Amino acid sequence: MSDASEVRPHLERRFASQQIVFWHDPDGQYAEDLDADLPGVETIRVADNEFAVRYRLLRGEPTGKFLVYRAGRVPDGTGNWLLDLELAYGVFTADRGSLIAQDLGLRAEGVDEVVRKHGKFFNAAQRVEALKALLNPGDDLDRLRAKMVAVVLGQRDHVLSEITRTLLVENAQGQHAKYDAIADYGLDDFHWRGVARIYGYESDSPSVDDLVLWIFRQAIDGFKSDRPGGLQNIQFDFANLRNDRRSEKALATLARRVASDLGYAATIEDTSFRDLVAADVFEEADRKIISDLARMVAEQAISAREVAEVVRERQNSFWYEGYQKLYKAISSAAELLGAIATVNLTVKSFDDGLERYRREWFRIDQLYRQFVFFVRTAEHQQPLEPLRKQVEKRYTNGFLYELGTVWQQRVDETGRWRSSTLSSQASFYARYVEPLVRDGDKKAVVVISDALRYEVAEELGSRIRQEDRYDASLDAVLGVLPSYTKLGMAAILPHSSLEHSPDAKAVLADGQPTDGTIDRGKVLQKASGAAIQAKNFRALGPDERRDLFKANRVLYVYHNRIDATGDKPDTEQQVFEAAEDALRELVALVKMLANANATNIFITADHGFLFQDEALPETFFLSTKPQGDDMKVINRRFVLGRGLKPDSAFTTFTSAQLGLQGDLEIQVPKSILRLRVAGGGSQFVHGGATLQEIVVPVLMVNKRRKSDIRPVNVEIWPESDKITTGQVAVRLFQAEPVSDKIQPRTLRGGLYVGDALISNTVSLTFDQATEDKRDRYQHARLLLSQDANAYNNHAVEFRLEEPIPNTTQWRTYAKVSYILKRSFTSDFDF
C-alpha cells in the first residue's frame, strides 16, 4: 500500500485545468488510501460498472468534478468502455517514473520511458528541479536528454557547442570527471550519437581524447569532407571555441598536445613559409614562419615590404599574441638592414651632419633599439639568434662605426663647438623658456629626462600626439661637450656662463653649483622657478601639483630612468627596456602636468648615448692612455684636465672653444671609441662627440581645448550581392593611413538577420600607416551557422560593429545587405 498524500499535489494540478481525471493503478497500491479529500472532487471507483460511470459523467452530472480510479488490469481496445474519455482527458498514473514525467510538464510521448531508463539521474530531487528550470513544454525527447546532460555538467546551455566547450576545457586540464558523470547517468550513448549526427565524428569507441584528435585532423585539412552537409558545424564551432575567452586557453593546450602527438612540426619542415601564412591550427606554423623570415632577413633575401605583408597576415592568427614581439623584431630588423644597406653617410659639413642625423639617420638608431627591445623581451629568443648577430654586426660596422668615422672628420675641423643649424644646448632657457614666460602671463614646465636620446624623444612625440588633445613638435639643440650629466643639466638652467669647478667635480652656472635638485632649484629661484624630482611630483596629490605649478613661473621636473639603468654595469644591457619604461612614464607625467594646468611643456635631455647590445671587441677600445700635467677626470668618453698632451686618438678642446669659462682642457676619443676605465660598463656610454650623444631633443608639448583624434575610416567593398555557399569573404578597405591623430580601429564583423547572428564573428584591426592602398585591404572570412537555413532566399546583413567606450557593448559601424541563396541540411541542436 502507498500513501495517497504524495500523489495529491499531482492530482490537484490536474484538476486545476480539467474537470475529470482518470487514474490507472494496475497494482492497486492506492486502493485503501483513496479517500484523501480533494475540494469539490468526488471519487468514483471503477469495478465492472463502466457503463454507469460513463452515464454519470456524460449525462447524470456533466458539470461535476470526478476522480475516476481504476485498479487492476484495464481492458484493451473496444473492451474498455471508457477509452474515448481517457483519450480525451488523459490518464494519470502514480508510479514514480510517471509522476516525475508528468511533473516535468512535457507533452512529448515517451517521457516516462526516458525517466525509467535514466532512473539514477532522476533519483535526486535537486537534479530534477534543475532540469525543470531548463525545460519547455514543447521539448522533444532529444532536447530533454540534451538538457539532462547540461544539468549533469552544471550549466544552463544544452546546445552541442556548449557541451563540447565544457568537455574540451575539462580534457585540456587533464581531467574527466564531467564526462564520467555523463556516462554514469547513461547519457553517453545519446551524446555520441548527437556528435556523430551534428559534427560527423564517428567511432566504435568514442572518447573525448579521440574527438580532440579528430577535430584537429579535420582542421589541418580545412574541414574538407564528402559527407552530406559536410563538416561545417564543427568548423563553425571550432572557430568560435578558439576565439572565445572561455575556451581559447584550453584549445591552445589541446593544440599543443595534438601537434606533439601528430609530429606536426616534422610535416611542415620542408614547407615554404609562404604556404603557411594562412595556417594557424598549430603554433608550429608560426615558429616555422618566424625561423624562415629571420633567416631570410639576415641574408637580405626578402624585402621589408614582404616581411610587413606576412606579419600583417599573421596578425589575425590564433597564436599571434604569443609571438608578437618576435614578428615585430623581424619587421624592425628588415627595415633596419634595408636602411643600412642603402644609407648614404656622406657628411658635407658639420651642420650638414647635424641636420641629416635629426632628419634621417636617427631612424637607424631607433630601429636598432626597437629590434633589441623586442628580442630581449620576447619569450622565445633562440630563433632570432642568427639574425641578432647579423643586426649587431651590420649596425656596428655598417652604420655606427662608419658614421662615427665620417662625422669625426667634421668634428676635427671645428674650431669652436657651435652650429648655424642647431642652437646650443647652453642657450636652451634663453631660446625656449624665457620668451614664453617673459611677460609674466604664461608659465612653463621643463621635463629633463636623463639620457633621453633624440630617437627616443622622436617616438615619445608620436606617443604623446596619439593622446587626445595633445600636440608635440620635435626640435633639437647641439649638446654641450663633454656630453655628460653634470654639464648637460647645468646647460639647461638659466645662466650667463658655465664653468667647471677648479677640481672639475662640479659645474657652476654663474658661479653657483648645479649638482643636484636642491642646487638647481636655487638657480631657478632667480627666475621665479623651482625644481622637483619626477618621482616626488608623482607622489603629490592633484591639488598639491596644481599649487606647485601655480606658485612658480617655471617648474623643472627631473626624470631619470635611462641613465640610471645604463650607467650601472649590472643593468646596462637593460637600457632599451629602460627606454620603453621611460616612454610610458613620460607620457603619464605629461598628463599629470596638464591636469595641474600646465599647457606649455618642454621635454629635453642632458645628453644622448651610444649603446651596443653585444660585448665590445678590443678594437673598440683605445690602446693609448690620455696624458697631461693635471688630470682631473678620466671617463670612457672624455677627459678633463690641464696641459693635456696632444694625441691622434683624441680631439682636444679648450674650455673657450666649447663655450665654457675656465682653463680646463677637454679631450674626447675619436668616433665611437672608448677608454678603458676600471669598473662600470662599456656598452652604454656618453660624454663624447658622436651624433647620438650630442644631438639633444627638445620636445614642445601643448594641450588643446578640443578633441583632435579619431579612428581611421573603414569601408565595406562587397564583391557580390549574393551568398551562395557556407562561407563568405567580405572585402574591407582602410580608407586612409593611420597616423598619430588618425588612430587604428578594431571592428567586429558578422552576418545578421535583425538581431540574430547567423555566422561566426571575426575581429579585425585596421592599423596600416602606408600610403599604398594595396596594403590597406582585408577580408572578413565568415562561416554560416545552421540558423541561416531559416533565411534562405532572404536578405541578410553583413555588419561591422565597434565597441562602445568604457562598456562591454557594441554598436553598428557600417553594414551592407546580401541575398542568401543556399540550402542547409545541418542542425546544431540535439
Disulfide bonds with the S-S distance in Angstrom:
none
